[in-house]
Amino acid sequence: MKVILTSLNSKYVHSNLAIRYLKEYCSEYYEGIELTIKEYTINDNLMDVSMELLIENPDVIVFSCYIWNIEQTLKICSTLKEINGSLRIILGGPEVSYDSEDIMKKNSFIDFIIQGEGEVTLAETLKVLKNNGRNLNIEGLVYRDKKDVIVNPPRELIQDLNIIPFPYRNEIPDKIVYYEASRGCPFNCAYCLSSTIKGVRYFDINRVKKDLKHFVDNKVRLVKFVDRTFNSNKKFATEILEFLIKNKDETKFHFEIAADILDDEMLKLLSTAPEDLFQFEVGVQTTNPEVLKNINRIMNFEKIKENISKIKEFGNIHCHLDLIAGLPGESFDSFKKSFDMCMEIKPDVLQLGFLKVLKGCKIYYDKELYGIKNINFPPYQVLCTEAISLDEMDKLLKFEEVFESYYNSGIFKITMDYMLSFTESKFDILFEFYEYLYCNGYFKRKFDLRDRFKFLFDFAKEKYDNEILKDLMLHDFLINTKKSSVPIFLKRQESPDLKEIVGCQKENVKDHLKQENTKKIAYFNVNYKVKKSTNGYDVVKDEAVMALNLENGDYTYI
C-alpha cells in the first residue's frame, strides 16, 4: 500500500514536523506500507500540486491541516477525488480536530479525519486499510459508514513520548527544522489551542540530547523548538541549554520562553552562551492586568522587562517579544501602552499579532461576552470587539505592516534607534510615520528598498538633524544592500584626499575586513562613526572614511 503524507507550508523555508512524526512512527511499527513525504506551500499552484500527487498513484493521501492551509487543502482533496474516486483521503491536524463531523458532512470527498495526536491513530487506520479490513473502531478516528459519519471516542494522549521515533533520522530538510522536547503547556490561555490539553509530557533527556547532537553534527542552520513554554521545567531546560553550549557549532536554536520565571542561576548560564547560539521568543501579548485576567494568562511584565534587559546586556542572544491586538477588553490606547512598555526593552523584534478565534479555545465560547466579531473562515481573525473598533483594527493592521518593514526587518536598525531615542512614546512617532505613508500612497503599490529609504528620509528630515540622519541612513543602506551605488539623497561629496587616504590604508583595511579582493571593498566619506553598544548604537561626530566589505556588509573606519 502506497501512502503519501503531505502538507502546504506557509513559506518555502518552513518544514512540517507532524508528517515526519507520522512517517517514522508508522514505519517503525508496521511493515508493508510505503510512506512518502511531499511538501508544498500555500503559494504553489493547486492544480500542479494535485497533478503531482495523482501521478504518484497513491492508495492513501494524508494531509496535515492548519488555519493557513485548510482552504487550499480542501480544494486539492476535491480535485484528487474527482480524478480518482478510489483514493482514500485522510485529514489531521488542529484545524480539523474540533469540528470533524461537520467538516466530513460538508466535504464528501474526505474519507477519514484523525482527531488529536495522530501517530497511533494513523498507524492503526493504515493497518486496517492495508488488510482491507472493516473494523474501524479506532480511538480518535472519524470515518464514513455509508451515508453516516461516525465519530469514535477520543484517544488518550501518548504518555511515553519516547515510543515516537526521532522524526529526522532518515533525512533533514534544508530549511528551518522544527523540533519538540515536550508536548503540552502548563498555562491555560483562553486564546491558545494548547489550553485544551492539560499537562506537559517530556521526551527522555538523553533522547533529546542525542537528537540535538544529530542536528549539530549535520550543521543544520536553524532549529526551532515548538515547545509551548520551553523553560517551564527549569531542570529539563537547563540541561538542554548546557548541552547546547557545550556542543556549540554552526546550528542556531530558537525557543519560546516565559521570561518572567528565569532566575539568577538560569541568567548566569545564559550569560555564558556563545553569541547567536540562541534566539528567544517571549509572549507578552498584553501588559494590561484586566486583559490578562480576561484571557486566563499569568504574566509578570516587570520581571520580563528586568530579565530581558539583562539578557540584552549580555549581547549574545537575539530576543523577540510578541503582542496580540484584539484581545478581549484591550482598547486601542491599551494596546498602545503595551507596545510602548515592550519597546522600552528595545527588543530585536516585536511581533504584532492579531487575535485568532480558534475553534476549541475558551475565547471561541466567550465571543459574545466581549463583543468579539471575527471573520468566519481561516484564519478567524478578529475584526473588532466591544473595546476596539473596526477602524482602529484596520489602522493597527496597516501600522503592523509598516512596523514589520521598518523596525522588525532590521534594515533601518541604526536610523530607527536614533529616531526613537527622542520620544517617550515610540508608538506615537511610528504611528505618525504610518499616517505619513498612508497619505503618500505607500499602501497602493509595492515599493523597492530605495523607495522605502526615501519615504523614511522625507518623513524624518524635518524632525531630526539632517547631517546625522543622512549618515545613519547611509550606514543602514550600505550594510544591508552591500552595494556601492548610493541613492542621490544620501550621497556625500567625495573629499579630495579620499584616494590618498585609501591608498595608505588599503592593506590594513583588507586585513581588518578579511577581504583580499580590493574590488569587493568600497569607500565612503562620513561625518559620523557608528558603533554598536549593549543599548543600541553610539553615534560620534568624527569625519572619517567608511570601508565596506561588499560581500558581507562588515565595515571599518580609516
N, C-alpha and C positions, 0 to 999 in steps of 0.2 A: 504494500500500500504506500502510495506516494503522498506526502503531506508537505505543504508549503506554509511556513509561518511568516507573516508579513505585517507591515505597519507603514503608515505615512507619517514620517517625522516632520516637525515644524520647520526645520532647517537642514541643509545638507550636512552641516558639521555635527549634527546630533546623531546618536545611535539609540536603538531600543533595547533596554535591558530585559524587559519582560519576555520577549520572544526567544531570547538566548537562554533564559532560565527554563522555559518550556522545552526547548530543543534538547538541552543537556539532561533534564530530568527524564523525559520520555525515552531518550537514547539509553540512559543508564539502566532503566528498569524494564524496558520492553524491547524485544528483538523483532526484526522483520518489518520495521516501519522506517521508510526512507524519509528523513526530515531535512528540509532545506529552508534557509533563511533568505528572504528577499526584502530589501528595504528601499523605500521611496520617500519622496517629500510631498507636502501638500501643494507644491508648485509644479509638480510633474503633470503632464498631460494624462488625464484619466483614461482616455481610450488607449494610449500607449501602454499604460500600466496594465489595463485589462488584457490587452493582446499578449503582452509578455507573460502574464500569469497563465493564460489559456494555452499558449504554445508549449508550456512545460507539461501540460496534460496531467495535472494532479488529480488524485481522488478526493482530497480534502484540502481546503484552504482555511487557515486560522488567522483572523485579523485582531490586532491589538488596538483598542478603541479609546480615544481621549476626546476632550472637547474641541481640540484643534483639528481633528481629522474625521470625526464621525460622519459629517455630511458627505465628504468625498468618498469615504469608505462605503457608505450605503449605495452610492451611485455605481461604484465599481462592482459591488456584490450583485446589484440588479443586472448589470451587463453580463457578468460571468454566468449567472443562472439562465439568462436569455439564450446564451450560446450553448451552454452545457447543463441541461436540466438534471443530470445525474450527479453533478458535482456537489459535495457536501460542504456547506459554508458554516463556519463556527466563529462567533464573535466573543470577545472577552475584554476585560479592562474596566476602569472606573466609569466610563460613560455609558455602559450598558448593564451595569450590575444592580442598579437600584430601581429600574422600571422595565425589567427584562420582558415580562409578559406583554406589556403594552407595545414594546418595540417589535416583538415577534408577530403580534396581531396586525400591526401596521405594515410590516415588511415580509411578505410571504416567501421571499427568496432566502430568508435566513432559516437554517435548519436547527442550529443549536446556539445557545448562549451560556457561557460559563460565568457564574457569579463569584466574586471574591477572588481569593488566591487560586490560581489556576493550575499549578503544577500537577497535583494528584488527580484533580477532576478531569483535566485534558487527557492524561495518560490512561485513565480508566475508560474514558469515552473512546479513544482511539483503539484500545484493545477490543472493545465490543464491535466497533465498525470493521476492524480488520478481520474478525472472525464471523462477520455477517450476523452477529447476534442481535437479539431484540430486547434484551433486558437492559433498559436504560434507567433503571432505578439507582442513579448515581448522585450522591450528595453534591449540591452546588450546580447541577445541570438543569437547564431549561430546554425542553425539546417539543417536537410536534408528535401528536398521536392522531393521525388522520386530520380532522379539522380542529382538534383541540390543542391548546398549548398547555403543557404540563410543567409545573414549577416544583421541582424536587426540594426537599428540606435543605437548608444551607449546610455547607461543610464547615466543620470546626477548623480553626486556624492550625497551621503546622507548628507544633510546639518545638520540635527539634529541627531547627533550620539546617542543620548540618547534613540532613538527608538530601538536600538540594545540591547538586554538583556545582563547582565553580563555572560560571557562565562563559568564561573566556578561555577555557582550557584548550580549545582547538583553533581558535582564531581571535585576533584582536583587531577591531575596526580602526582604520586610520582616521579617526575622528575623535570627538570628545567621548571618553569612556565613562559610563555610569556604573556605580558600584554601591552596594549597601553592606554595612556591617551589622545592621539591626533592622527590624521591622516594627512599626508602631510608633506612638508618640505618648509621652507622659502627660501632655496637656490636652485640653478639651475645647479648643477654639471653635466657636459656633459656625465659622465660615469654611472650615477645613475638613476634607474627607477623612483625614487621619483620626478625627474625633469620633468617627463611627466605629472604630476598632479600639478596644480597650487593652491597655498594657503594652509593654515593649519586650520583644524577643530578640535574642542576640545570637549571632554565629559564634562558634568557638574562637577564642582569641588567637590560638595557634593557626587555625584555618585562615583567619583574616590576615595574619602576618605573611603566611605563605602566598596568599592571593596577591597581596600588595607587592611582595618581592618579585612576583611574576611581572607585574606592570613595570616596576623599576628596571628589571633586567632587560625587558623588551623596549625600554626607552619610550614608553607612552608619553605623549606630550601633556595631557591634562586628564586627571581622574576626578570626576565629580561624585562625591558621596551624596546619595539621595536619602540618607538617614534624616528623619524629620528634625531631630534635635540631637546632634552628634554627641554633645558633651553632657547629656542628661545623666549618664553613668560616668562619674569622674574617673574611677579606676580604669574602666574599659577604654575611655577616650585617651587617658594619659598614656597607657601602654602603647596604643596605636601611634600617638604623636611621637613618643620617644623612639619607637621603632623606625618611623619615617625619617626622623632627624639623623639617627644613626646610619641609615642606609641611603642617605640623600644622593641622588644622581641628577638626571635631567627632568624627571617627572614632577609636575606640579599637582597639588591636591587641594580641592575645593570642598569646604564644609559649611553646612548650615548650623549655626551655634546659637545658644542662649547666652549672650554676653554678660547678662546680669548675674549669672551663677558662677562665673570664673572667679577663682580665689587666688590668693597670693602665690600659692605653690604652682598653680597652673600658669599664671602670668610669668613666673620666673622661668618655667620650662619654655614658654613661647618666646621669651627674650633670647633664647639660645638657638632658635631655628635659623637655618641659613636663609638669606634673602630670597624671596619669591618662591620658596618651597610651598607655602600655604597661602590660600585665599579664604577669607571668612565672609559669610553672608549672615547678617543679623536681621531678623524680622522684628522691626519696631512696630509697624502697622499704624499705630497712633500713640500719642502721648497724653491723650485726654482720658482722665480716670473714669468718667462716666461711660465713655465709648468702650473702654476696656472691659468695664463691667457688663455692658450690653453683649459683648462677644465672648464672654467667659474666659478672658485672657488675663493671665497673671504676668506682670512685667514691671520691673523697676527701672525706669528710664535713667534716673540719676546714676545708678550703678552701671548701666550700659555706657553712659557718657564717660564715666570715670575709667572703666576698663578699656574701652576702645581708644580713648585718648592715650592711655599708657601704651597700648599696642602700637599706635601710630608713632609714638616717641621711639619705640624700638627701631622703626624704619625698615622692618623686614617682612611685614605681612600686609597684603592688599585687603582692604576692608570695604565691604558693600553693606549698606543699610537698605531696608525695604519699608515703604509706606503703602497703605491702601486707601484710596479715595472712595467715598460712597458707603462707608461703614455706618451702621445704624446709630443715629444721634450725632454724627460728625458733620458739622456745618462747614461752609467754605472757610470761614475765619478760623475754625478749629483746625482744619487741615493745614491752613497757612501756618498756624502756630506750631504744629507738629513738624512741618517742613523746616521752619527756622530753627527749632530746637535740634533737629538732626544735623542741619548744616553747620551748627556751632562746632560739631566734631570734625568737620572737614573730611567727610568720607571720600574714598576714591570714587565710589559710585553710590548714588542714592536712587534706587529704583522706585519709580512711582507706578504702582499697580492700581487697578480698578476692580472693585468687588465683583466677584462672580458668584451668582446664587446657584450653587451646585445641588443637584438632587441628592437627597440623603443627609445633607447637613442640617443642623438645627436652624440656621438662618433661613433655610428654604421654608420652614414651617412658621417662621416669625415675620414673614414679609408684611403681612397686614398690620402687625403691631407697630412697625416702624415706617409704614407708608412706602415700602420699597417697591419700585417699578423697575423691571428689567426686561431685556429682550428675551423672548420665549424660545429662542433657538441658540445653539452654541455660538459664542462662549457664555451666554446667560449674563452678560454684563449689566450692571446697574445703570439705569438712565437717570433716576432721581429718587429722592427719599423725602420724608417729611422735613428733614434738616437741610437738604441741599437741592437746589432747583435744577431743572434740565439745562437751562442756560449756563449755570455755574459749572455743571459737569462737562458741558461742551467746551467751555473755556479751559478747564483743567486738562481735558484730553489734548487740546492743541498746545497748552503750556508744556505738557509732558513731552510732546514731540520736539519742541524747542529745547527743553532741558536735556533730553537724551542726546540731541545733536551737538549742543554747545558745552555741556558740562560732562555728562557721563561718557561721551566719546573720548575724552582726554585730549582731543586735538587742540583745544583752546585753553589748556590747563594753566599756563603761565598768565595769560591775559585774564582769565576768569579769576584766578587767585588775587590778582591786583584789583580788578573791578569790585569784587565782593568785599574786599578789605575796608571799603569806605562806608559801608552801610550796615546798620544793625540788623535790619530785616533783609535777608538775602532774597526772600520771596518777592518783596516789593520791587527791587530793581530788575529781577529776572522776569517778573510779570509785566513790568513796563516794557522790557525788551520784546516779550511776546506780542504785546499790543502794537509796538512799532512794526514788527514783522507782519502782523496781520494787516495793518493799514498799507503796507508796501508790497502786498501781493505774494508774500512768502509761501502761502498755502495753496496757491493756484497752480503751481507747476514745480517741477524738480529743479534745483539749483546745484551747480557744481561747487567744489570746495572753495575756489577763488571767490565765487559769488557770496558764499557764506561768510568768508572773511570780510568782504566788502560791506555786507549788511552790518556786521558787528562793529566795524570801524566807523561807519557812518552814524550809527547809534551812539557810540561812545565818545566820538571826537569832541563833542560839545560839553561833555561831562568830566573828562579827565585830562591830565597833562598830555598834550598831543605828542610831544617828543618821547615820553616814556611809553605811551600807548603804541606808537609805531615800532619801537624796538622790541617790545614784548610780543606783539603780534608777528613781527619778523621772526623772532625765535620760534614761536609756535609753528609758523608756516614752514620754516626750513627743517625743523626737527621731524615734522610729520610727513611732509611731501618728499624730503630728501632731494629736492630739485634746486638747481642754481638759478632758474628763471623765477624772478620775484615779481609779484603784482606791482604795477606802477605806483599805486598809492602807498606802498610800503618801502619803496626804493629810497636809498640814501645816496647822496652824491659821493662818488668814489674819491678818496683822498689822494692827492698827487703822489704821496710816498708809499701807497699800498703795495706796489710791486716790489719796491725796495725792502719793505718790512717783511713781506712774504718770502722773498729770496733769501734773507738772512736766517729765517726760522723754519724753512721748509723741512729740513731733516728732523728737527725736534718735533714738528707737528706730525710728521709721518710716524715717528716712534710713539708719540702720545696717543694718536688715534688708531694705532696698529693698522695702518693702511700704506702699503708700499706703492700703489699706483697713484701718482700725483694727480692724474686726471679725475680721480674719484674724490678729490678734496676741493671744496670751493671756499672762497674767502669773501667776507663782507665787513664793511665798516659799521660799527655800532657805537652808540654813546653810553650804553648801559650794559653792565655784566649781570647775568642771571645765574644764581646758584641755588640748587635745591636744598631745603632745610627740613627739619622734622615737622615744622609748622607751615609748610608751603614753599615759598621761594623768597630768597633775599635778592633785592634789586639794588645795585650800587652804581652810581654815576661814575663812569670811567671810560673814556674814549679808548677803543681797542679795535682789533681785527678779530672777527669770529671765524674760526676754521671749522668747516663742517664736513664730516665723513658722509658722502652721498650714498653709501651702501647701507648704513645702519642708523644714521641720524645723530651719532655721537658728535660732540663738539668741544672745542677748547678755545682759549683766547691767546693772542700774541700782541 
